[in-house]
Amino acid sequence: DAEITQSPRHKITETGRQVTLACHQTWNHNNMFWYRQDLGHGLRLIHYSYGVQDTNKGEVSDGYSVSRSNTEDLPLTLESAASSQTSVYFCASSEVFGGGTDTQYFGPGTRLTVL
Amino acid sequence: AQSVAQPEDQVNVAEGNPLTVKCTYSVSGNPYLFWYVQYPNRGLQFLLKYITGDNLVKGSYGFEAEFNKSQTSFHLKKPSALVSDSALYFCAVSPQGFNKFYFGSGTKLNVKP
């Protein structure tokens, strides 16, 4: 069965360190998304990609970057981790449908703590 | 600007009673509409979607949702709630021409025995 996986599931790091969160999907979807989930804010879009070599900024992209070298993977990098980036991070993928996006399938999440 | 509202942070219902979780939206064009459920320490799971056609959409676990174009609403419903339905529910909208989701803030559903 197709799936979307994230690693690590839990990560503790220190302020100022570079951190990369992995996302891998076997749906063969063109669209991939990164969200963060914080209490009181719901889900906020960080970055997204519509295909290989395509990346776009979401509403809370400062301090994060992504790269898309193949269809399956969209790693999220925190260039210099800050305590404000302590959160739960979700990756999702979908296909384009009509003029919008079809169902997004979510990974299990990565809980990141920045000390 | 595109926006999605879930006006209730929390909904409490007794087991066996019907439940409704509300969602309204303000987007351009005809949107695609989705509901997701999130259990503690888990990712979001897809419940149902409306693309076109019948305004009443049926989904997983006995849930259904009614699309109302004039009220720009997409409320989630279930005729008889179960304790196991207790979770966080998110409404999402994909406006045509926008290849991404706009999420509501989430509604916590508490079903008491």
gemmi code that builds the backbone of each chain (N, CA, C; Angstrom):
import gemmi

chains = {
    "A": [
        ("ASP", (0.834, -1.192, 0.000), (0.000, 0.000, 0.000), (0.875, 1.252, 0.000)),
        ("ALA", (0.383, 2.269, -0.731), (1.106, 3.535, -0.739), (1.039, 4.178, 0.634)),
        ("GLU", (2.065, 4.948, 0.956), (2.093, 5.574, 2.271), (2.990, 6.807, 2.232)),
        ("ILE", (2.937, 7.556, 3.327), (3.825, 8.696, 3.502), (4.451, 8.558, 4.873)),
        ("THR", (5.760, 8.612, 4.935), (6.477, 8.409, 6.186), (7.310, 9.632, 6.519)),
        ("GLN", (7.552, 9.814, 7.813), (8.370, 10.916, 8.289), (9.398, 10.381, 9.277)),
        ("SER", (10.582, 10.976, 9.245), (11.602, 10.605, 10.220), (12.476, 11.808, 10.542)),
        ("PRO", (12.952, 11.880, 11.797), (12.592, 11.008, 12.906), (11.179, 11.323, 13.400)),
        ("ARG", (10.641, 10.496, 14.288), (9.331, 10.788, 14.867), (9.447, 11.776, 16.024)),
        ("HIS", (10.588, 11.736, 16.688), (10.854, 12.674, 17.778), (12.296, 13.162, 17.633)),
        ("LYS", (12.485, 14.462, 17.923), (13.829, 15.024, 17.816), (13.975, 16.121, 18.853)),
        ("ILE", (15.091, 16.064, 19.579), (15.441, 17.137, 20.498), (16.757, 17.717, 20.013)),
        ("THR", (16.798, 19.034, 19.871), (18.012, 19.681, 19.401), (18.255, 20.955, 20.193)),
        ("GLU", (19.375, 21.586, 19.927), (19.724, 22.809, 20.636), (19.580, 24.012, 19.728)),
        ("THR", (19.358, 25.142, 20.325), (19.252, 26.404, 19.587), (20.494, 26.621, 18.724)),
        ("GLY", (20.262, 26.996, 17.477), (21.365, 27.303, 16.575), (21.797, 26.151, 15.690)),
        ("ARG", (21.402, 24.951, 16.004), (21.803, 23.793, 15.193), (20.932, 23.693, 13.940)),
        ("GLN", (21.506, 23.098, 12.898), (20.740, 22.806, 11.692), (20.058, 21.451, 11.852)),
        ("VAL", (18.798, 21.392, 11.477), (18.011, 20.164, 11.627), (17.308, 19.882, 10.313)),
        ("THR", (17.289, 18.623, 9.902), (16.552, 18.229, 8.705), (15.547, 17.149, 9.056)),
        ("LEU", (14.307, 17.391, 8.666), (13.230, 16.425, 8.857), (12.906, 15.793, 7.503)),
        ("ALA", (12.809, 14.475, 7.503), (12.602, 13.762, 6.241), (11.127, 13.447, 6.019)),
        ("CYS", (10.736, 13.476, 4.743), (9.396, 13.086, 4.328), (9.508, 12.287, 3.042)),
        ("HIS", (8.898, 11.112, 3.030), (8.983, 10.208, 1.877), (7.600, 9.658, 1.573)),
        ("GLN", (7.178, 9.784, 0.310), (5.855, 9.261, -0.064), (5.975, 8.306, -1.248)),
        ("THR", (5.137, 7.280, -1.214), (5.141, 6.280, -2.289), (3.846, 6.334, -3.089)),
        ("TRP", (3.125, 7.461, -2.972), (1.901, 7.661, -3.756), (2.213, 8.101, -5.178)),
        ("ASN", (3.431, 8.549, -5.420), (3.807, 9.130, -6.708), (3.052, 10.438, -6.974)),
        ("HIS", (2.759, 11.171, -5.895), (2.067, 12.444, -6.012), (3.033, 13.540, -6.439)),
        ("ASN", (2.522, 14.481, -7.216), (3.340, 15.638, -7.582), (3.416, 16.671, -6.459)),
        ("ASN", (2.322, 16.845, -5.729), (2.278, 17.872, -4.687), (2.770, 17.328, -3.359)),
        ("MET", (3.600, 18.115, -2.677), (3.999, 17.791, -1.310), (3.994, 19.062, -0.482)),
        ("PHE", (3.640, 18.915, 0.791), (3.435, 20.058, 1.672), (4.074, 19.797, 3.029)),
        ("TRP", (4.549, 20.850, 3.684), (4.977, 20.797, 5.071), (4.139, 21.767, 5.890)),
        ("TYR", (3.622, 21.268, 7.032), (2.846, 22.069, 7.959), (3.470, 21.978, 9.349)),
        ("ARG", (3.193, 22.977, 10.161), (3.464, 22.864, 11.585), (2.156, 23.029, 12.333)),
        ("GLN", (2.056, 22.312, 13.449), (0.845, 22.359, 14.252), (1.200, 22.775, 15.659)),
        ("ASP", (0.624, 23.887, 16.086), (0.825, 24.417, 17.425), (-0.528, 24.644, 18.074)),
        ("LEU", (-0.559, 24.502, 19.389), (-1.800, 24.766, 20.114), (-2.253, 26.189, 19.844)),
        ("GLY", (-3.520, 26.322, 19.509), (-4.080, 27.647, 19.281), (-3.894, 28.178, 17.878)),
        ("HIS", (-3.122, 27.443, 17.038), (-2.885, 27.922, 15.674), (-3.333, 26.914, 14.614)),
        ("GLY", (-3.758, 25.766, 14.994), (-4.148, 24.789, 13.990), (-2.951, 24.399, 13.145)),
        ("LEU", (-3.191, 24.189, 11.853), (-2.136, 23.806, 10.917), (-1.722, 25.022, 10.096)),
        ("ARG", (-0.426, 25.271, 10.023), (0.080, 26.378, 9.216), (1.063, 25.850, 8.175)),
        ("LEU", (0.898, 26.351, 6.968), (1.694, 25.879, 5.841), (3.079, 26.527, 5.847)),
        ("ILE", (4.121, 25.696, 5.763), (5.494, 26.198, 5.811), (6.060, 26.351, 4.394)),
        ("HIS", (6.121, 25.243, 3.674), (6.590, 25.228, 2.284), (5.807, 24.166, 1.530)),
        ("TYR", (5.804, 24.292, 0.213), (5.160, 23.274, -0.598), (5.842, 23.178, -1.958)),
        ("SER", (5.576, 22.049, -2.616), (6.208, 21.787, -3.907), (5.201, 21.133, -4.832)),
        ("TYR", (5.197, 21.567, -6.085), (4.283, 21.002, -7.070), (4.981, 20.013, -8.010)),
        ("GLY", (6.247, 19.773, -7.778), (6.967, 18.823, -8.603), (8.462, 18.973, -8.410)),
        ("VAL", (9.224, 18.135, -9.082), (10.684, 18.140, -8.957), (11.223, 19.517, -9.326)),
        ("GLN", (12.107, 20.005, -8.488), (12.775, 21.309, -8.644), (11.856, 22.494, -8.391)),
        ("ASP", (10.629, 22.259, -7.977), (9.700, 23.344, -7.660), (9.526, 23.468, -6.154)),
        ("THR", (9.687, 24.666, -5.605), (9.410, 24.907, -4.190), (8.754, 26.264, -4.047)),
        ("ASN", (7.890, 26.390, -3.015), (7.155, 27.626, -2.788), (7.047, 27.892, -1.304)),
        ("LYS", (7.022, 29.163, -0.939), (6.906, 29.536, 0.461), (5.449, 29.550, 0.891)),
        ("GLY", (5.211, 29.059, 2.096), (3.896, 29.146, 2.692), (3.803, 30.335, 3.623)),
        ("GLU", (2.853, 30.292, 4.539), (2.597, 31.449, 5.398), (3.613, 31.626, 6.524)),
        ("VAL", (4.355, 30.576, 6.873), (5.316, 30.675, 7.979), (6.647, 30.077, 7.550)),
        ("SER", (7.228, 30.583, 6.481), (8.426, 29.976, 5.883), (9.746, 30.475, 6.459)),
        ("ASP", (9.743, 31.573, 7.203), (11.002, 32.134, 7.704), (11.730, 31.125, 8.585)),
        ("GLY", (13.000, 30.906, 8.291), (13.822, 29.990, 9.076), (13.786, 28.554, 8.593)),
        ("TYR", (13.015, 28.292, 7.535), (12.885, 26.943, 6.969), (13.245, 26.947, 5.487)),
        ("SER", (13.695, 25.797, 4.996), (13.911, 25.645, 3.562), (13.589, 24.209, 3.157)),
        ("VAL", (13.284, 24.023, 1.877), (13.018, 22.695, 1.325), (13.701, 22.600, -0.033)),
        ("SER", (13.905, 21.371, -0.462), (14.400, 21.112, -1.814), (13.719, 19.860, -2.332)),
        ("ARG", (13.473, 19.813, -3.638), (12.762, 18.674, -4.230), (13.602, 18.148, -5.396)),
        ("SER", (14.355, 17.099, -5.127), (15.227, 16.518, -6.149), (14.610, 15.297, -6.823)),
        ("ASN", (13.557, 14.754, -6.219), (12.839, 13.634, -6.836), (11.373, 13.720, -6.427)),
        ("THR", (10.555, 12.852, -6.985), (9.122, 12.903, -6.695), (8.809, 12.471, -5.275)),
        ("GLU", (9.571, 11.537, -4.727), (9.205, 10.881, -3.480), (9.531, 11.679, -2.210)),
        ("ASP", (10.523, 12.566, -2.267), (11.047, 13.156, -1.028), (10.969, 14.680, -1.013)),
        ("LEU", (10.621, 15.222, 0.161), (10.676, 16.664, 0.371), (11.210, 16.916, 1.779)),
        ("PRO", (12.532, 16.956, 1.943), (13.095, 17.219, 3.272), (12.915, 18.675, 3.678)),
        ("LEU", (12.649, 18.877, 4.961), (12.492, 20.220, 5.529), (13.698, 20.509, 6.401)),
        ("THR", (14.379, 21.635, 6.148), (15.568, 22.012, 6.901), (15.310, 23.267, 7.707)),
        ("LEU", (15.666, 23.189, 8.977), (15.696, 24.359, 9.834), (17.141, 24.819, 9.857)),
        ("GLU", (17.401, 25.980, 9.292), (18.780, 26.428, 9.081), (19.521, 26.644, 10.396)),
        ("SER", (18.843, 27.275, 11.343), (19.419, 27.549, 12.663), (18.259, 27.492, 13.652)),
        ("ALA", (18.096, 26.353, 14.282), (16.891, 26.098, 15.067), (16.712, 27.129, 16.178)),
        ("ALA", (15.467, 27.522, 16.375), (15.091, 28.474, 17.420), (14.003, 27.848, 18.284)),
        ("SER", (13.901, 28.313, 19.528), (12.907, 27.737, 20.442), (11.486, 27.906, 19.901)),
        ("SER", (11.271, 28.962, 19.117), (9.941, 29.202, 18.532), (9.571, 28.146, 17.489)),
        ("GLN", (10.539, 27.342, 17.084), (10.279, 26.294, 16.108), (9.950, 24.951, 16.767)),
        ("THR", (9.893, 24.943, 18.082), (9.377, 23.761, 18.780), (7.925, 23.560, 18.383)),
        ("SER", (7.633, 22.393, 17.816), (6.308, 22.177, 17.245), (6.186, 20.724, 16.796)),
        ("VAL", (5.016, 20.399, 16.295), (4.820, 19.120, 15.608), (4.716, 19.415, 14.114)),
        ("TYR", (5.516, 18.702, 13.336), (5.603, 18.954, 11.896), (4.963, 17.803, 11.126)),
        ("PHE", (4.098, 18.162, 10.185), (3.426, 17.171, 9.349), (3.766, 17.405, 7.881)),
        ("CYS", (4.000, 16.310, 7.211), (4.186, 16.309, 5.776), (2.928, 15.730, 5.140)),
        ("ALA", (2.581, 16.206, 3.954), (1.412, 15.696, 3.246), (1.693, 15.676, 1.749)),
        ("SER", (0.943, 14.846, 1.032), (1.074, 14.808, -0.425), (-0.306, 14.692, -1.057)),
        ("SER", (-0.396, 15.127, -2.301), (-1.669, 15.061, -3.013), (-1.421, 15.160, -4.507)),
        ("GLU", (-2.486, 14.918, -5.259), (-2.438, 15.158, -6.684), (-3.267, 16.383, -7.030)),
        ("VAL", (-2.973, 16.959, -8.156), (-3.784, 18.054, -8.664), (-5.088, 17.473, -9.175)),
        ("PHE", (-6.188, 18.166, -8.918), (-7.481, 17.731, -9.430), (-8.231, 18.954, -9.918)),
        ("GLY", (-8.587, 18.951, -11.190), (-9.276, 20.103, -11.736), (-8.443, 21.346, -11.516)),
        ("GLY", (-9.022, 22.353, -10.920), (-8.284, 23.583, -10.644), (-7.783, 23.679, -9.228)),
        ("GLY", (-7.982, 22.607, -8.448), (-7.519, 22.649, -7.057), (-6.715, 21.420, -6.735)),
        ("THR", (-6.595, 21.120, -5.463), (-5.850, 19.945, -5.045), (-6.808, 18.881, -4.538)),
        ("ASP", (-6.498, 17.644, -4.825), (-7.294, 16.538, -4.336), (-6.891, 16.215, -2.896)),
        ("THR", (-7.408, 15.148, -2.371), (-7.185, 14.753, -0.985), (-5.703, 14.768, -0.650)),
        ("GLN", (-5.364, 15.414, 0.453), (-3.997, 15.359, 0.947), (-3.884, 14.207, 1.945)),
        ("TYR", (-2.812, 13.428, 1.798), (-2.541, 12.314, 2.712), (-1.378, 12.715, 3.602)),
        ("PHE", (-1.566, 12.538, 4.914), (-0.625, 13.042, 5.892), (0.261, 11.953, 6.463)),
        ("GLY", (1.487, 12.346, 6.767), (2.385, 11.479, 7.508), (2.048, 11.493, 8.991)),
        ("PRO", (2.761, 10.695, 9.782), (2.445, 10.565, 11.208), (2.955, 11.718, 12.066)),
        ("GLY", (3.804, 12.569, 11.496), (4.291, 13.732, 12.232), (5.653, 13.526, 12.869)),
        ("THR", (6.354, 14.647, 13.061), (7.624, 14.692, 13.792), (7.487, 15.718, 14.897)),
        ("ARG", (7.729, 15.273, 16.128), (7.687, 16.200, 17.265), (9.087, 16.730, 17.495)),
        ("LEU", (9.283, 18.027, 17.272), (10.599, 18.656, 17.400), (10.619, 19.564, 18.613)),
        ("THR", (11.625, 19.376, 19.441), (11.842, 20.234, 20.605), (13.185, 20.919, 20.455)),
        ("VAL", (13.176, 22.249, 20.547), (14.412, 23.029, 20.448), (14.694, 23.632, 21.822)),
        ("LEU", (15.821, 23.221, 22.410), (16.151, 23.676, 23.774), (17.107, 24.859, 23.764)),
    ],
    "B": [
        ("ALA", (-9.269, 37.519, 0.310), (-8.446, 36.527, 1.015), (-9.284, 35.273, 1.272)),
        ("GLN", (-8.605, 34.145, 1.212), (-9.282, 32.870, 1.454), (-9.304, 32.604, 2.959)),
        ("SER", (-10.417, 32.124, 3.465), (-10.488, 31.812, 4.895), (-11.478, 30.696, 5.162)),
        ("VAL", (-11.215, 29.965, 6.219), (-12.078, 28.865, 6.664), (-12.294, 29.045, 8.158)),
        ("ALA", (-13.538, 28.934, 8.590), (-13.860, 29.141, 9.991), (-14.535, 27.911, 10.592)),
        ("GLN", (-14.052, 27.509, 11.718), (-14.723, 26.506, 12.544), (-15.072, 27.246, 13.828)),
        ("PRO", (-16.307, 27.681, 13.955), (-16.660, 28.637, 15.004), (-16.631, 28.072, 16.422)),
        ("GLU", (-16.622, 26.764, 16.546), (-16.620, 26.141, 17.882), (-15.286, 25.473, 18.141)),
        ("ASP", (-14.608, 25.910, 19.212), (-13.353, 25.246, 19.588), (-13.623, 23.833, 20.089)),
        ("GLN", (-14.796, 23.657, 20.716), (-15.106, 22.368, 21.331), (-16.597, 22.088, 21.185)),
        ("VAL", (-16.914, 20.833, 20.932), (-18.307, 20.384, 20.882), (-18.445, 19.193, 21.817)),
        ("ASN", (-19.428, 19.257, 22.690), (-19.688, 18.170, 23.639), (-21.022, 17.531, 23.293)),
        ("VAL", (-21.040, 16.215, 23.252), (-22.270, 15.493, 22.915), (-22.278, 14.172, 23.668)),
        ("ALA", (-23.450, 13.706, 24.005), (-23.583, 12.417, 24.678), (-23.596, 11.282, 23.652)),
        ("GLU", (-23.045, 10.171, 24.043), (-23.027, 9.004, 23.164), (-24.437, 8.633, 22.746)),
        ("GLY", (-24.598, 8.358, 21.458), (-25.908, 8.001, 20.937), (-26.675, 9.170, 20.358)),
        ("ASN", (-26.286, 10.387, 20.739), (-26.939, 11.585, 20.196), (-26.311, 11.989, 18.871)),
        ("PRO", (-27.056, 12.738, 18.059), (-26.456, 13.234, 16.807), (-25.431, 14.323, 17.094)),
        ("LEU", (-24.454, 14.427, 16.205), (-23.443, 15.465, 16.369), (-23.307, 16.285, 15.089)),
        ("THR", (-22.941, 17.550, 15.277), (-22.648, 18.448, 14.159), (-21.400, 19.246, 14.500)),
        ("VAL", (-20.460, 19.274, 13.580), (-19.278, 20.123, 13.693), (-19.329, 21.094, 12.518)),
        ("LYS", (-19.292, 22.386, 12.831), (-19.570, 23.401, 11.820), (-18.311, 23.895, 11.101)),
        ("CYS", (-18.516, 24.228, 9.831), (-17.448, 24.798, 9.014), (-18.065, 25.760, 8.021)),
        ("THR", (-17.549, 26.975, 7.971), (-17.938, 27.927, 6.937), (-16.683, 28.435, 6.262)),
        ("TYR", (-16.831, 28.926, 5.040), (-15.653, 29.333, 4.295), (-15.949, 30.588, 3.484)),
        ("SER", (-14.874, 31.273, 3.142), (-14.947, 32.429, 2.259), (-13.793, 32.319, 1.281)),
        ("VAL", (-14.096, 31.800, 0.088), (-13.058, 31.610, -0.926), (-13.601, 32.016, -2.280)),
        ("SER", (-12.703, 32.214, -3.207), (-13.115, 32.566, -4.559), (-13.451, 31.315, -5.345)),
        ("GLY", (-14.426, 31.404, -6.208), (-14.791, 30.292, -7.087), (-15.470, 29.162, -6.346)),
        ("ASN", (-15.540, 28.027, -7.016), (-16.178, 26.839, -6.438), (-15.099, 25.964, -5.802)),
        ("PRO", (-15.137, 25.818, -4.500), (-14.047, 25.093, -3.833), (-14.297, 23.599, -3.745)),
        ("TYR", (-13.216, 22.874, -3.521), (-13.300, 21.489, -3.087), (-13.230, 21.516, -1.560)),
        ("LEU", (-14.033, 20.696, -0.893), (-14.177, 20.762, 0.568), (-13.857, 19.410, 1.186)),
        ("PHE", (-13.188, 19.431, 2.327), (-12.696, 18.204, 2.954), (-12.898, 18.272, 4.468)),
        ("TRP", (-13.038, 17.089, 5.060), (-12.982, 16.944, 6.513), (-11.924, 15.894, 6.863)),
        ("TYR", (-11.164, 16.227, 7.920), (-10.144, 15.331, 8.446), (-10.369, 15.149, 9.945)),
        ("VAL", (-9.895, 14.010, 10.463), (-9.923, 13.746, 11.894), (-8.504, 13.471, 12.371)),
        ("GLN", (-8.213, 13.955, 13.574), (-6.889, 13.711, 14.166), (-7.059, 13.159, 15.572)),
        ("TYR", (-6.556, 11.961, 15.770), (-6.523, 11.365, 17.098), (-5.210, 11.763, 17.773)),
        ("PRO", (-5.152, 11.719, 19.099), (-3.949, 12.175, 19.823), (-2.676, 11.508, 19.309)),
        ("ASN", (-1.667, 12.346, 19.101), (-0.343, 11.891, 18.666), (-0.366, 11.159, 17.326)),
        ("ARG", (-1.307, 11.516, 16.481), (-1.402, 10.894, 15.151), (-1.478, 11.979, 14.086)),
        ("GLY", (-1.286, 11.568, 12.850), (-1.474, 12.485, 11.728), (-2.942, 12.644, 11.400)),
        ("LEU", (-3.239, 13.522, 10.452), (-4.615, 13.739, 10.043), (-5.070, 12.601, 9.129)),
        ("GLN", (-6.306, 12.145, 9.375), (-6.888, 11.098, 8.537), (-8.051, 11.675, 7.758)),
        ("PHE", (-8.097, 11.374, 6.480), (-9.154, 11.845, 5.598), (-10.481, 11.176, 5.953)),
        ("LEU", (-11.554, 11.991, 6.055), (-12.888, 11.472, 6.335), (-13.787, 11.487, 5.104)),
        ("LEU", (-13.863, 12.646, 4.445), (-14.747, 12.762, 3.290), (-14.429, 14.047, 2.541)),
        ("LYS", (-14.997, 14.132, 1.321), (-14.783, 15.323, 0.514), (-15.989, 15.610, -0.361)),
        ("TYR", (-16.131, 16.878, -0.714), (-17.124, 17.301, -1.689), (-16.388, 17.945, -2.855)),
        ("ILE", (-16.661, 17.405, -4.047), (-16.096, 17.991, -5.258), (-17.219, 18.616, -6.078)),
        ("THR", (-18.235, 17.830, -6.362), (-19.389, 18.281, -7.122), (-20.494, 17.268, -6.938)),
        ("GLY", (-21.718, 17.618, -7.367), (-22.789, 16.636, -7.319), (-23.680, 16.799, -6.103)),
        ("ASP", (-24.133, 15.676, -5.564), (-25.052, 15.652, -4.430), (-24.480, 16.438, -3.261)),
        ("ASN", (-25.320, 17.277, -2.663), (-24.841, 18.125, -1.572), (-24.544, 17.351, -0.294)),
        ("LEU", (-25.095, 16.162, -0.151), (-24.834, 15.330, 1.024), (-23.777, 14.297, 0.654)),
        ("VAL", (-22.671, 14.353, 1.359), (-21.543, 13.474, 1.071), (-21.367, 12.505, 2.234)),
        ("LYS", (-21.207, 11.243, 1.931), (-20.975, 10.234, 2.981), (-19.506, 9.847, 2.998)),
        ("GLY", (-19.000, 9.599, 4.223), (-17.587, 9.270, 4.344), (-17.343, 8.110, 5.283)),
        ("SER", (-16.145, 8.103, 5.842), (-15.720, 7.003, 6.710), (-16.387, 7.085, 8.075)),
        ("TYR", (-16.480, 5.939, 8.744), (-16.919, 5.815, 10.135), (-18.331, 6.357, 10.361)),
        ("GLY", (-19.175, 6.381, 9.334), (-20.548, 6.823, 9.484), (-20.749, 8.323, 9.426)),
        ("PHE", (-19.685, 9.070, 9.164), (-19.800, 10.522, 9.045), (-20.345, 10.929, 7.681)),
        ("GLU", (-21.001, 12.077, 7.683), (-21.482, 12.685, 6.450), (-21.354, 14.190, 6.587)),
        ("ALA", (-21.419, 14.882, 5.466), (-21.321, 16.341, 5.490), (-22.255, 16.904, 4.437)),
        ("GLU", (-22.797, 18.069, 4.757), (-23.738, 18.716, 3.853), (-23.160, 20.015, 3.334)),
        ("PHE", (-23.055, 20.100, 2.020), (-22.578, 21.308, 1.359), (-23.763, 22.242, 1.131)),
        ("ASN", (-23.617, 23.490, 1.577), (-24.653, 24.493, 1.358), (-24.008, 25.689, 0.684)),
        ("LYS", (-24.254, 25.830, -0.620), (-23.556, 26.859, -1.379), (-23.986, 28.253, -0.962)),
        ("SER", (-25.265, 28.440, -0.696), (-25.755, 29.780, -0.367), (-25.233, 30.258, 0.980)),
        ("GLN", (-25.036, 29.325, 1.905), (-24.507, 29.681, 3.221), (-23.004, 29.460, 3.297)),
        ("THR", (-22.394, 29.047, 2.230), (-20.950, 28.714, 2.171), (-20.544, 27.923, 3.405)),
        ("SER", (-21.262, 26.819, 3.609), (-20.975, 25.971, 4.766), (-20.790, 24.522, 4.345)),
        ("PHE", (-20.108, 23.793, 5.187), (-19.851, 22.360, 4.935), (-19.783, 21.694, 6.304)),
        ("HIS", (-20.911, 21.510, 6.932), (-20.974, 20.978, 8.297), (-20.846, 19.456, 8.304)),
        ("LEU", (-20.099, 18.967, 9.272), (-19.893, 17.528, 9.448), (-20.952, 16.995, 10.411)),
        ("LYS", (-21.531, 15.844, 10.085), (-22.611, 15.306, 10.906), (-22.456, 13.797, 11.082)),
        ("LYS", (-23.076, 13.316, 12.167), (-23.179, 11.882, 12.386), (-24.453, 11.642, 13.179)),
        ("PRO", (-25.284, 10.703, 12.750), (-26.590, 10.505, 13.400), (-26.494, 10.038, 14.854)),
        ("SER", (-25.460, 9.242, 15.171), (-25.353, 8.679, 16.513), (-23.876, 8.638, 16.909)),
        ("ALA", (-23.502, 9.481, 17.862), (-22.080, 9.616, 18.222), (-21.597, 8.435, 19.057)),
        ("LEU", (-20.321, 8.118, 18.870), (-19.657, 7.088, 19.677), (-18.555, 7.744, 20.506)),
        ("VAL", (-18.264, 7.148, 21.660), (-17.164, 7.664, 22.485), (-15.869, 7.691, 21.676)),
        ("SER", (-15.697, 6.711, 20.815), (-14.484, 6.618, 20.001), (-14.392, 7.708, 18.933)),
        ("ASP", (-15.466, 8.493, 18.747), (-15.408, 9.628, 17.809), (-14.710, 10.833, 18.420)),
        ("SER", (-14.437, 10.788, 19.703), (-13.766, 11.897, 20.375), (-12.397, 12.115, 19.750)),
        ("ALA", (-12.192, 13.306, 19.215), (-10.960, 13.614, 18.488), (-11.011, 15.082, 18.073)),
        ("LEU", (-9.985, 15.493, 17.327), (-9.916, 16.849, 16.779), (-10.285, 16.776, 15.307)),
        ("TYR", (-11.191, 17.643, 14.876), (-11.694, 17.615, 13.508), (-11.332, 18.909, 12.788)),
        ("PHE", (-10.826, 18.741, 11.567), (-10.417, 19.877, 10.757), (-11.196, 19.916, 9.450)),
        ("CYS", (-11.660, 21.103, 9.115), (-12.251, 21.370, 7.815), (-11.162, 21.976, 6.932)),
        ("ALA", (-11.126, 21.599, 5.659), (-10.140, 22.149, 4.727), (-10.814, 22.476, 3.404)),
        ("VAL", (-10.335, 23.526, 2.777), (-10.911, 24.000, 1.520), (-9.794, 24.175, 0.505)),
        ("SER", (-10.028, 23.687, -0.705), (-9.109, 23.925, -1.800), (-9.849, 24.717, -2.862)),
        ("PRO", (-9.626, 26.031, -2.919), (-10.321, 26.821, -3.940), (-9.824, 26.461, -5.327)),
        ("GLN", (-10.719, 26.488, -6.282), (-10.283, 26.216, -7.646), (-9.313, 27.297, -8.082)),
        ("GLY", (-8.220, 26.856, -8.645), (-7.172, 27.782, -9.044), (-6.093, 27.915, -7.987)),
        ("PHE", (-6.311, 27.309, -6.821), (-5.306, 27.321, -5.760), (-4.973, 25.872, -5.427)),
        ("ASN", (-3.788, 25.462, -5.775), (-3.397, 24.074, -5.603), (-2.870, 23.831, -4.199)),
        ("LYS", (-3.667, 24.163, -3.187), (-3.300, 23.899, -1.801), (-4.548, 24.014, -0.940)),
        ("PHE", (-4.394, 23.651, 0.340), (-5.497, 23.693, 1.292), (-5.441, 24.942, 2.143)),
        ("TYR", (-6.635, 25.390, 2.542), (-6.782, 26.329, 3.634), (-7.536, 25.581, 4.728)),
        ("PHE", (-6.938, 25.541, 5.932), (-7.510, 24.770, 7.032), (-8.249, 25.663, 8.010)),
        ("GLY", (-9.318, 25.126, 8.595), (-9.913, 25.735, 9.762), (-9.035, 25.490, 10.980)),
        ("SER", (-9.402, 26.105, 12.076), (-8.567, 26.043, 13.281), (-8.774, 24.763, 14.082)),
        ("GLY", (-9.756, 23.964, 13.700), (-10.000, 22.694, 14.376), (-11.071, 22.791, 15.447)),
        ("THR", (-11.821, 21.700, 15.617), (-12.853, 21.592, 16.653), (-12.625, 20.296, 17.408)),
        ("LYS", (-12.518, 20.426, 18.721), (-12.363, 19.227, 19.542), (-13.735, 18.671, 19.880)),
        ("LEU", (-13.955, 17.432, 19.500), (-15.222, 16.760, 19.768), (-15.058, 15.853, 20.979)),
        ("ASN", (-15.899, 16.059, 21.968), (-15.926, 15.211, 23.163), (-17.244, 14.467, 23.199)),
        ("VAL", (-17.191, 13.153, 23.150), (-18.391, 12.326, 23.242), (-18.357, 11.621, 24.585)),
        ("LYS", (-19.348, 11.889, 25.415), (-19.364, 11.334, 26.773), (-20.309, 10.143, 26.851)),
        ("PRO", (-19.895, 9.124, 27.610), (-20.737, 7.916, 27.723), (-22.064, 8.216, 28.410)),
    ],
}
model = gemmi.Model(1)
for chain_id, residues in chains.items():
    chain = gemmi.Chain(chain_id)
    for i, (resn, *xyz) in enumerate(residues, 1):
        res = gemmi.Residue()
        res.name, res.seqid = resn, gemmi.SeqId(i, " ")
        for name, pos in zip(("N", "CA", "C"), xyz):
            atom = gemmi.Atom()
            atom.name, atom.element = name, gemmi.Element(name[0])
            atom.pos, atom.b_iso = gemmi.Position(*pos), 0.0
            res.add_atom(atom)
        chain.add_residue(res)
    model.add_chain(chain)
structure = gemmi.Structure()
structure.add_model(model)
structure.setup_entities()
